[in-house]
Amino acid sequence: MAHKFEIHKDKAGEFRVRFAYNSETIFSTEGYTSKASAKSAIESIKKNGPDAEIDDTTVA
């Protein structure tokens, strides 16, 4: 699969989620104190992401 969510621990010991496409990180979340919270963030992105608005701030 070319795209995936990755859960990792940062230097502060918090869990973060990265979304990667072809091994390139597209975005990363804030840090979470538990892995369960990071997994919950993934589920929220999957559920709510398809309907997200596009806010193009480059248009005057």
Secondary structure, DSSP 8 states (H G I E B T S, - for coil): --EEEEEEE-TTS-EEEEEEETTEEEEE---BSSHHHHHHHHHHHHHHGGG-----TT--
